[in-house]
């Protein structure tokens, strides 16, 4: 009989994923607990940001969507052959070095992104390239849970606010509403409205992009369709947010400042974001219908 190569760390070559998970459940549980302990401060920091920053609140559902993607592929994943690759040590080391450097520099984005790199490295080290390929999309989707750095928001926010203001003024003029623009302000005869950061569309853009990719990964089989959904999520987010500013302007002229704050502001935000979701699903159905 030919003996198979044993490793105290890695599962045997030749096992399926489900067999490896069963045979090495205690070792893998220990590895998961070690990773959880290492990244507990990083994850708790992200959760805090999700809870206080509306721009990142979609982060709460990203891990669940990632887990559901894995769940939908559980049957095919279970039969994949495990072939541990020591190249995973390099990725694992790279992720841990990224964590250390980010911690030393107090750079949160670097430390948070290192979690994704570490998960890739651990998967490659323990299970090999076939399993990593099967899990890669679910692991990559976790990037959406990492809050976008403030410098990126600050850089993109003002151009988007100006664009939203210009688009809203053009639409308001089209329906014969008297309004002037001064920077990112809408000047009505009875009221002045300012398109603030929350109305720039950047928040809905990131959330809409995360949702579009989720729809693609869960319901599309073709990579091209997933890419198209992600790309089209950008104009969809910009369009629905511009319509929100337009409707707010129309309401403000007739109702007053209350249309731009409180219940009306939150209601229009939820309504137009829901409209964006409907548009994304419509695009998804159209792509399937024309069989792109």
Buried (B, 14 or more C-beta within 10 A) or exposed (E): EEEEEEEEEBBBBEBBBBBBBEBBEEBBEEBEEEBEEBBEEBBEBBEEBBEEBEBBBBBEBBBEBBEBBBEBBEEEBEEBBBBBBEEBEEBBEBBBEBBEEBBEEEBBBBBBBBBBBBBBBBBBBBBBBBBBEBBEBBBBBBBBBBBBBEEEBEEBBEEBBBBBBBBBBEBBEEEEBEBEBEEBEBEBEEBEBEBEBBBBBBBBBBBBBBBBBBBBBEBBEEEEBBEBBBEBBBEBBBBBBBBBBBBBBBBBBEEEEEBBEEEBBEEBBEBBBEBBBEBBBEBBEEBBEEEE
